[in-house]
Amino acid sequence: MKSTKGRYTIQSAAASITIATIIANVTSVFTAAMGWAADVGEAIAGNPLLLLFCIIPLVGLGVGLFRRLLGIR
């Protein structure tokens, strides 16, 4: 389908890209990302040294946030 708008010709390719294909592509990327996150989580949970390097920053973040909350008056 061709339509003319002013002096430019606009060609539509609506048949090749649909909402269903976009949703399918986003779903496949999301599924792959969740699989990667699960692999990283399993590796961290399986190795206590890696778990230590993940927990210490989270504890520091919690302490810092708590100190800020106490400092607000």
N, C-alpha and C positions, 0 to 999 in steps of 0.2 A: 504494500500500500504506500503510495507516494502522495504527499500533499505539499502544496506550494504555499509558503508563507513569505510574503514580500518577494525578495529576489532569490531566496535560498530554498532549496529542495530538502525537505525533511523526510527521511525514510524510516518507517517504523519496523522494528523487529520484535513485535510482541509475541509471536509464536514461539520463539526460541527461549525466552526468559519469562517464567511465570512465578507467581507467588509460591506455588508448591515446590518448584526447584530451589528457590531461595531458602525456604524453610528447611528443605531436605539438606541443603549444604550447611546451613547454620547448625542443624542438629548433628550432622556428622562431625563438624569441628568441635562442638561442645562435648560430644561423646568421647572424642579422642583426648581432649583436654582433661576430662574427668579421669580417663584411664591413666594419663601421665601423672596426675596428682595422686592417684591411688598407688602407683608404682613408687613415687617419692615417699609417700606416707609409710608404705610397707618397708622401704629401705631404712627410713629414720626409726621406725618402731623396732626394727630388727637389730639395730646397732645402738647400744646404750651411749656410746660416745657422741654420735650424731644427735641423739635425743637430748643429751646434755647441752649441746650447742644450740638447740632450738628452745629449750625451756628457760635457760638463763636470761636471754633477751626479753622473753615474755614476762618473767618475774620483775626484771628491771623496769619494763614499761608499766606494769601494775603499780610498783612502788612510786614511780615518778608521777603517775596520774593521781595516786592517793595523796601524795605530798602537795600537789597543786590544788586538789580539792580542799585540803586542810588549810592551805594558805589563803583561800578566798574568804573574805569576811564581809 
